[in-house]
Amino acid sequence: MDTITANEKYLVAITGASGMLFLRPFLDMMNAQGVIVHGICSDAGRDVLAYEEGLAPADLPGIEQWFDLRDFSAPPSSGSSGYAGMVVLPCSMGTLAAISCGLSMNLIHRAADVLLKERKKLILAVRETPFNRTHLQNMLQAHDAGAIICPPMPGFYLKPQSLAEAAETFAWRLADQLGLPVASKRFWGDRPHVEKDRHSA
């Protein structure tokens, strides 16, 4: 897996799906590596971020520059802007559909299309349940185009004691996909060994 390096540029896009609690731990991990993070937020993303976390995009840590959703002249519209990767967190089904079909109805869609055509990492933290057939087809189509489909599913084998700790376990997954080393990350082997009762199998 590629290793992330300082001063690389990454995009984080926020859309109007539930799951805003994953943003802060992921951004904290990015910031700890000294990379440059730029952001794009949809109108619905602003609403859900305010509702779930009581935050505005400007309150999120470490995003050096925000681009307007409707500004197609912004750097993310061009492959020459040099972004190393992009994470859509959370990714609504509408955003997934646009990306999977190559539609550029706003800057998030266009930036994702640019990352795919440049063969850079595009991670879609798709958020919906249950999935219908159209959702699944769109995920497969985006996957086939080069995107990484990474639904926000925290790991519970490390026994997180709060929602914040559970969110951190998923942020580790995103970091892994970008090649981002996280010093505090815990692994499956770190869990306390519990001897299985042979009579309870």
Backbone torsions as a table, in degrees:
resi	resn	phi	psi	omega
1	MET	NA	138.8	178.6
2	ASP	-60.7	149.5	178.4
3	THR	-105.5	134.1	179.7
4	ILE	-72.9	144.8	179.2
5	THR	-126.4	154.5	-179.9
6	ALA	-60.6	148.2	177.8
7	ASN	75.6	-0.6	170.1
8	GLU	-68.7	153.9	-179.1
9	LYS	-106.9	135.8	178.7
10	TYR	-132.6	150.9	176.5
11	LEU	-107.8	137.4	170.2
12	VAL	-121.1	122.9	179.5
13	ALA	-112.2	138.0	-178.6
14	ILE	-117.4	125.3	178.4
15	THR	-121.1	176.6	-168.9
16	GLY	-84.2	54.2	175.0
17	ALA	-117.5	160.3	176.5
18	SER	-70.4	151.8	178.0
19	GLY	123.4	25.1	-176.6
20	MET	-68.5	-19.8	-179.2
21	LEU	-64.8	-16.0	179.7
22	PHE	-79.9	-16.3	-173.7
23	LEU	-65.9	-50.7	-172.9
24	ARG	-60.9	-49.1	179.6
25	PRO	-63.0	-35.5	178.5
26	PHE	-67.1	-44.2	179.3
27	LEU	-65.2	-36.4	177.1
28	ASP	-60.8	-40.2	178.5
29	MET	-66.3	-41.0	177.8
30	MET	-62.9	-45.6	-177.0
31	ASN	-63.5	-34.4	-179.3
32	ALA	-64.8	-20.7	-179.6
33	GLN	-91.6	-4.5	177.9
34	GLY	74.8	20.2	177.8
35	VAL	-84.4	162.0	178.1
36	ILE	-90.6	127.6	-178.7
37	VAL	-121.1	124.9	174.1
38	HIS	-112.4	155.9	-174.5
39	GLY	-131.6	152.8	171.2
40	ILE	-136.3	133.9	-179.9
41	CYS	-130.5	131.3	176.5
42	SER	-75.8	165.6	177.7
43	ASP	-61.6	-44.1	177.8
44	ALA	-66.0	-33.8	176.8
45	GLY	-62.0	-39.6	176.6
46	ARG	-61.2	-42.5	-178.4
47	ASP	-64.6	-45.7	-177.3
48	VAL	-70.7	-37.4	177.1
49	LEU	-61.1	-42.2	178.2
50	ALA	-67.0	-39.4	-177.4
51	TYR	-70.3	-45.2	-174.1
52	GLU	-83.8	-35.8	-173.1
53	GLU	-118.5	-7.8	-177.5
54	GLY	66.8	30.1	-175.0
55	LEU	-124.3	155.5	166.5
56	ALA	-102.1	159.3	178.9
57	PRO	-52.2	-38.3	-178.6
58	ALA	-64.6	-18.4	179.4
59	ASP	-79.9	-14.5	-177.4
60	LEU	-73.3	143.2	-172.4
61	PRO	-76.4	137.5	163.6
62	GLY	78.8	6.3	176.5
63	ILE	-87.7	113.4	-170.9
64	GLU	-73.5	-30.9	-176.9
65	GLN	-150.1	138.0	175.6
66	TRP	-108.0	140.3	176.9
67	PHE	-111.5	143.5	178.6
68	ASP	-70.1	137.1	-177.3
69	LEU	-57.6	-28.9	-174.9
70	ARG	-99.1	4.4	-175.5
71	ASP	-93.1	92.8	-179.3
72	PHE	-78.3	-3.7	174.8
73	SER	-91.2	-2.0	-179.5
74	ALA	-69.3	154.8	-177.3
75	PRO	-51.2	-38.3	-178.1
76	PRO	-62.3	-10.7	178.3
77	SER	-75.3	-11.0	-174.6
78	SER	-124.6	140.8	176.5
79	GLY	-65.9	-20.4	-179.7
80	SER	-75.0	-5.7	-178.8
81	SER	-73.3	-18.7	169.2
82	GLY	79.1	27.9	176.1
83	TYR	-72.0	137.7	-179.4
84	ALA	-83.7	-21.5	-178.8
85	GLY	-175.5	170.1	-178.0
86	MET	-146.1	137.8	176.0
87	VAL	-122.8	127.0	173.6
88	VAL	-101.3	108.7	-170.2
89	LEU	-141.0	111.2	-10.4
90	PRO	-79.1	162.3	-178.5
91	CYS	-109.9	114.8	178.8
92	SER	-72.4	162.1	178.0
93	MET	-66.6	-31.1	176.1
94	GLY	-66.0	-41.1	177.2
95	THR	-66.5	-43.3	176.1
96	LEU	-56.1	-45.3	-178.0
97	ALA	-61.4	-44.5	-180.0
98	ALA	-63.2	-44.7	-178.8
99	ILE	-65.4	-42.8	-176.9
100	SER	-65.9	-25.9	-179.2
101	CYS	-98.7	0.5	178.7
102	GLY	73.2	24.8	179.4
103	LEU	-87.4	140.6	179.2
104	SER	-120.6	75.3	-177.6
105	MET	-89.9	-13.1	173.4
106	ASN	-154.0	180.0	-174.1
107	LEU	-68.4	-29.9	176.9
108	ILE	-63.3	-47.2	179.6
109	HIS	-61.5	-45.7	-177.8
110	ARG	-64.3	-44.6	179.8
111	ALA	-60.8	-41.4	178.0
112	ALA	-62.6	-41.2	178.3
113	ASP	-62.2	-39.6	177.9
114	VAL	-63.6	-45.4	179.9
115	LEU	-60.6	-38.7	179.3
116	LEU	-67.7	-44.5	-177.5
117	LYS	-68.7	-27.3	178.3
118	GLU	-87.2	1.8	179.8
119	ARG	60.1	38.9	175.4
120	LYS	-101.3	166.6	-176.1
121	LYS	-73.3	128.7	173.6
122	LEU	-126.8	116.0	-177.4
123	ILE	-111.1	125.0	-178.4
124	LEU	-111.9	109.0	177.9
125	ALA	-87.9	76.1	-172.6
126	VAL	-68.8	136.9	-174.3
127	ARG	-130.4	108.0	173.0
128	GLU	-172.3	153.6	174.0
129	THR	-162.6	137.8	-9.6
130	PRO	-73.9	166.2	177.2
131	PHE	-85.0	136.8	170.3
132	ASN	-94.8	178.6	-174.9
133	ARG	-61.7	-38.0	179.4
134	THR	-64.1	-43.0	176.6
135	HIS	-56.9	-47.6	-177.7
136	LEU	-64.3	-40.8	178.0
137	GLN	-64.5	-41.2	178.8
138	ASN	-64.8	-38.7	176.8
139	MET	-63.4	-43.3	179.7
140	LEU	-65.2	-39.7	-180.0
141	GLN	-66.1	-41.3	177.3
142	ALA	-65.6	-40.8	177.0
143	HIS	-59.5	-45.9	-178.5
144	ASP	-65.0	-26.4	177.4
145	ALA	-80.4	-11.3	176.5
146	GLY	121.1	-3.3	179.7
147	ALA	-75.8	156.1	173.1
148	ILE	-103.5	120.5	-179.7
149	ILE	-91.9	115.6	-173.4
150	CYS	-135.9	80.6	-179.5
151	PRO	-60.8	146.4	-178.8
152	PRO	-72.7	85.7	-179.5
153	MET	-118.6	98.2	-179.8
154	PRO	-62.7	153.9	173.3
155	GLY	-92.0	136.0	-177.3
156	PHE	-109.8	-0.4	-179.1
157	TYR	-71.8	-16.3	175.6
158	LEU	-90.0	5.4	174.8
159	LYS	55.7	59.5	177.1
160	PRO	-61.6	142.6	-175.3
161	GLN	-97.8	-0.3	-179.5
162	SER	-156.4	167.6	174.9
163	LEU	-62.1	-36.6	-179.9
164	ALA	-62.6	-41.6	178.4
165	GLU	-68.0	-37.6	177.2
166	ALA	-64.2	-41.0	179.0
167	ALA	-62.5	-35.2	-179.8
168	GLU	-65.1	-34.9	179.8
169	THR	-64.3	-34.2	176.7
170	PHE	-74.8	-37.1	177.0
171	ALA	-58.0	-35.6	176.0
172	TRP	-60.5	-39.4	-179.8
173	ARG	-62.3	-44.4	178.0
174	LEU	-61.8	-43.1	179.4
175	ALA	-60.1	-40.6	177.9
176	ASP	-58.5	-42.3	-177.3
177	GLN	-66.0	-27.0	177.9
178	LEU	-91.1	-5.1	-176.2
179	GLY	76.8	28.8	-175.7
180	LEU	-92.8	116.2	178.4
181	PRO	-74.3	131.8	179.8
182	VAL	-122.3	112.9	-173.9
183	ALA	-62.8	-33.0	-175.5
184	SER	-86.8	-1.3	-175.5
185	LYS	-62.9	138.7	174.8
186	ARG	-110.1	152.9	-173.8
187	PHE	-119.4	170.8	178.5
188	TRP	-54.1	-42.6	-179.1
189	GLY	-68.7	-12.1	179.7
190	ASP	-80.5	-12.2	-177.0
191	ARG	-71.5	149.3	177.6
192	PRO	-60.9	136.3	179.0
193	HIS	-74.8	127.8	177.9
194	VAL	-115.5	116.7	-178.4
195	GLU	-72.6	130.4	-176.4
196	LYS	-80.2	132.9	176.3
197	ASP	-74.1	117.1	-175.8
198	ARG	-64.2	-19.1	179.8
199	HIS	-85.1	-11.8	-177.4
200	SER	-101.4	1.6	-177.5
201	ALA	-68.5	NA	NA
